[in-house]
């Protein structure tokens, strides 16, 4: 009995603690000239390990937020704090996005280099889809409306890449994401189904 | 005790070094593995999807599916949770596609206590699905994970307590209490509603709209679509449980939730799974082993490695084959260590015999490593060959590393190099085994053999096309298997109409129908509503439910587009009125009795056919291939038309390893069906066979790489002086005999004049059990002076011979084909000597006959050189007694030749007409081409002074008879082509004039 009580106490203590993350700040620069870049989107995602399952564990998104660089290339994503039960561990992932640019690879510090993208359209869309994936906090029922500016920028670039207002392959994923942020999952699905059925 | 404390300390150090402990194969990993498994499974085969009646797309089934408990059926919807993972993290276009639904199931199989959303069934609200994801192939209890182990802090005193509701992964996946011994007995009241039993029932409802018990449950397409979504969602759950077997912690009872080990069901965090998830998501800045990996290497490079897809005889084998250890759990359990069941762990913790717990075991290869740390501590990496009992191979990889911090080297651990090695072996197998179980689920295949088909009923037999498994009339409990027919067609508005037979039919009277065997009985089904006369694209499916191989309650499916009365494939050479281009199928609509055109496109056939397996006087099977226009005599000028292609039912069905000169279907002693093919190389005619299945590979048989390949079963040596090495072969209806005539030139003296004539040696193959039993040279006749056999064929199984006769010219089985009146006018010279010289007095049709793209005969000048052709037989079908021929004559007023060519059948003759061959002695309606009279004299230019009252027709396309004995012939010259069709006009069907039409003769059965 004592054993079980101890176990229960430990479980409670592990699963009810508050979560805190950030702030994240830094500067986005041109990868070659190291000059600051204005108007780049910086999205940070914090993930942790869910211990809701006692058999296995899952990586879950804890929180995601976005900032835009100022004229000196600076950005700051503020600290956050809230109760999120059942999560242990924490990992922070920062992604930089600016239309027409790609981030440099390598270890990150507080200076993030980006350079003009030389990718093909397919490669570019693939990268943009990855950015969209980072800007998604899986399992959150509430849309991450703080990311609307980023999703909108992705949507605008997708239209430019497609060369048309709507394209079922290139534009559709970003239009859907935008609508999901604005209208929610159910309504966005309805709108998308209408587009699919009209093709 | 010291050791235990040390472990705890080390575990803390490891966690700290890792920095970010994260999570089983995780959700993105499962999604990715499932997506790859889909791509390698039969579900990516458009042919299977067509047979199922579904198409993949963005959202072919909508977003609803059913969650069925034993009590109630609840409609659920795909949720944002799985949609986000599939579309945003895995970047798959739609989570509502077939692959999307599979992935959704694989993701939601990890639901835990209402996360991410509550289960709608009350008793499942707190369901902890991951508890059921373990299977230990070594532990005789086999009750899944030892999650409910009661452990004090001293782990050596753990007591395993298996909760009564725990199920092992295979039990949970299949939905039984014991997947290995009770695999056909579903657990009643089971809490997993997405088992194989559920997937199978959903599949049956999706296909038929009916429950297994027969009651109708889905009356609309939307409802059946929700069952399709349910089928694939449930299969996704099953696939998850196979994939987990490629994670050794799931097969070595190593819980890995990340909670303290002392807690019930706790276990350390699985760094392996977290690391693999990081690779699946190509995470940036992922921390492992104390270092940060800037950009994790994608998994695609290893999961697409192409491990061969296993094919077992029962579902449980995909987890474990027990003694032979070929299941995925067998492989991962004995091949690898895990963090909690490592080499250094004591026997009560790591209680597995493999890999050996003794690091001095000879099977280990040890690498000493000096670490770049203060004091240059040493560590030892142990490598070992991981055995694969399925392939019989092994691969040496890094398995464990002895800790640098432990001077006694009594503590071992894993790192990401080891994880990379593990993943490289385990993930391709996760994909292949998952694809394998999907393939096994959809393995049941039938061929439908229609006996009669009307607008309200269909009578059929079926053959079992499943690769290895027999169909049984009754299952292990004596329950009879059932058949049900579904149909679909387009009505006159273009709407797709779906229906079924009015009832299931039991097949308890069948014993065992082995692969490639046909049912003993025929089965008659009544449609729930009659098929209207203007229905288009009528397609029926036959769904068997019952014992297939080891599975008591399997499903097998057959599909057939129903041609109601045979017909032909035609190719209008301009766009018909309905706007559909390409080849078209015309057939007699049984409700109107008129020729009609199907909207099916993309059909194809050869112009020479074999009809066989006759029942009630009508063939049930037809194969066709490319051959001579005249059927028996090739065109010496145009060359040899043979190709390797064999067609059936309007599609390319098989590709031979050589140019096909004859083909048929035959059965062996076990009633298995084979395609028999004859062709030749430079020295022999070659006889091949292969199992009769749709297969377009020309590969020769190889036990490993082409088990369905062509087998060379005989060769017939060719003579050295053959005029042509190619010679068409003709099989009898049962595929048990085949004959050919080989042409050899010889010089003979006719009427004192040396002439080059051909000798026709007749060869006969006797076939027994789909093997060549004997080869005979039946000899031949020299020249055309005697009753030489010049063509051979079979009317069903009765041999029929075309001979050249000195007195009667052509005879079939001793009966003359042409009247004396016709052949007495054999010599132009007798009527009009003219400047060409007189006809040699003793010349006859027989000794002036040549064989080239048909049969020619005419007069010969006195010096033996050929003169003008008087008769040309363009097309012959000895099976039907059809002769299409023209006669030319200088006297255009001669009544006999008022028409331009004739078609003869039996004793009936019709000039430029068509008659009903189904009633061979009765002339039917005649459809003369419009404007015919105005072209009566075209032959003037072709024949110079020897005036022909009709123009000389040339075979256009071909001439042929369909299964229902309808005749289709073409007449053409350089100006016009006319097509004639028994009791009808093809132009009525395709709405184009006959001259704008070519056709292939044989549409199916």
Interface residues (C-beta under 8 A of the other chain):
Chain A: X3 X4 X6 X7 X10 X11 X14 X47 X48 X49 X50 X51 X52 X53 X54 X55 X56 X57 X58 X59 X88 X89 X90 X91 X93 X94 X95 X105 X106 X107 X108 X126 X129 X130 X132 X133 X136 X138 X139 X141 X169 X173 X176 X177 X185 X189 X193 X196
Chain B: X20 X21 X22 X23 X24 X26 X27 X58 X59 X63 X79 X80 X81 X83 X84 X85 X87 X88 X89 X91 X93 X110 X112 X113 X115 X116 X128 X130 X131 X133 X134 X145 X147 X150 X152 X255 X256 X257 X258 X259 X260 X262 X263 X264 X265 X266 X267 X269 X270 X273 X274 X277 X281 X282 X283 X284 X285 X286 X287 X292 X294 X295
